[in-house]
Amino acid sequence: MYVAVKGGEAAIANAHRLLADRRRGDRSVPALRLDQIVEQLALGVDRVMSEGSLYDRELAALAVVQARGDMIEAIFLVRAYRTTLPRFGYTNPVDTGAMQVERRVSATYKDLPGGQVLGPTFDYTHRLLDPELAAGAGVETPAQRPVEAEAMPRVSAILAREGLIEADGDMPLDHVPGDITREPLQFPMARDIRLQALSRGDEGFLLALGYSTQRGYARNHPFVGEIRIGEVELELDVPELPFAVPLGSIRVTECQMVNQFKGSAKAPPQFTRGYGLVFGQSERKVMAMALCDRALRAGELGEDVVAAAQDEEFVISHSDNVQATGFVEHLKLPHYVDFQAELGLVRRMRAEYEARENEDKAAEEKREAAE
Amino acid sequence: MRGQEAREQAGRKALMATLAHAAADEIASLWNESGLPSEAEILRGPETGLVTVRGRIGGGGAPFNVGEATVTRATVRLPSGRVGHSYALGRDKDKAKLAAIADALWQDPAHRETVESKLIAPLRAALDAARETRRVETAATKVDFFTMVRGED
């Protein structure tokens, strides 16, 4: 028998009204505009786009404000929104080699074509809070260096010339890229599907797993071959036009992780690779993604699977923070009937336990008396 | 003929790329100054949907799906019967409509020159200037390594 209990409509309505009030906060403080969030909390917006798996700055900014700055709630809002839109198709794969680079560093080659370009980085800052920023001090315009434009080939292409590094990851020619927004997850899964899951995966979770590989759980000797951030052009094939239609550009971060590999029964000694590509500017996320991609290739490379980061089902099943928060947070919803049933069960078990205890005690007293 | 057709397509694609990158209010204000007609029948949209962005494993390997992006598109027909299309990232429906009209007008020899000179050329100049600024600002953060010589030899 199922008995539905109703109630709480007024409480819920008032709770949401209270939420709207608290979200707005003190009315004497100006309300945030979305363009302020897009411009000044850009990396937060990027995280919402990357894990919300939807590239749209204004929508991500709206989500951040609506969620009062709760990033996972904002990501949830964006994921829910994207299910309301029709799908026009799959773009042609972006060419990160043709990126308009805003930052590019390599930890493996000092003098590489195009050079080390720091861009707008937190690296080398002293991580000291800046009271002048709090006081609203003005900001200098950036320095400029009018030099000839230089090509920036991907570092992997340079290493490939020596034949000591594996090629970019290939799939069989007839392989159609999997899409986790269309088909449920199935294990084992191909690398392309893993990469899609990792690209939208939770930054904190992937960071912790990537860190675990460095600390010795599935150690794989990583180097940052290259990180690049910048804009890439998008093109879409459509039936009404005889050419791929240009859509504009998006900012992405790419990481080529290079890993020393001593060889196995399946592959000779060489440098193997882990790959990361995410929406927006997010080095931490893309590095974590590349570390996890490499660790998850253990089976393919003939390595023993001994650590969490190498366990595909563990990593991919738990990397999605919208799924994770849904299941964890559902625990706070009413479980009154479940709990009543459990309460009855625990009461009965306790009564049986106490009855057994009393029997044992009585038997012991009897034995002592007999002695 | 083949070469001409290819040039024609390249020109149209370049127009669409410029419009896709440009902001709606820039297009609208240039349009007002250009004297271009904006009368058109809407055949489709403007409608917003998603495209799934693809990357390549390792940068150059097999394709994989990275995530989605919002795109708005429109199709229009001019009184002359010419049909124009537009696609661009984002959710701006006014921009989608104007860009589709621009595409249709561009295909008409009577309007192409005006579209190119009054609309596309200034938009492209602004985009190129913005890209160049970003490039030289980025270039200023390039590391110049130098070697410190220590000791006698």
Interface residues (C-beta under 8 A of the other chain):
Chain A: M49 S50 S53 L54 Y55 D56 E58 L59 R82 L85 P86 R87 F88 G89 Y90 T91 N92 P93 V94 T96 G97 Q100 V101 E102 R103 K110 D111 G115 Q116 V117 L118 G119 P120 P142 A143 Q144 R145 P146 V147 A149 R154 S156 A157 A167 D168 G169 D170 M171 H175 P177 G178 D179 I180 T181 R191 D192 I193 L195 Q196 S199 R200 E233 L234 L236 V238 E240 L241 P242 F243 A244 V245 P246 L247 G248 S249 I250 V252 E254 Q256 R273 Y275 L277 V278 F279
Chain B: Q9 R12 K13 M16 A17 A20 H21 E47 T48 G49 L50 V51 T52 V53 R54 G55 R56 I57 G58 G59 G60 G61 A62 P63 F64 N65 V66 G67 E68 A69 T70 V71 R73 T75 H85 Y87 A88 L89 G90 R91 R131 T133 R134 R135 V136 E137 T138 A139 A140 T141 K142 V143 F145
